[in-house]
């Protein structure tokens, strides 16, 4: 669902993805999912555009 929200495919593909998701979650949950994916995408784009450095993860 996150890819669908991010890439905005053609209407038929989008409706197919929404229908598949609605088999498992309610309309309210779908709304939350779409808002969460949109918010995460926005923060990712801001991070990319600001060239925010990514720290190397230390191995334990």
Residue pairs with C-beta under 8 A, 6 or more apart in sequence:
1 17
1 21
1 33
1 34
1 37
2 37
2 40
2 41
4 13
4 14
4 17
4 18
5 34
5 37
5 38
5 41
6 37
6 41
8 14
9 17
18 30
21 30
21 33
22 30
25 33
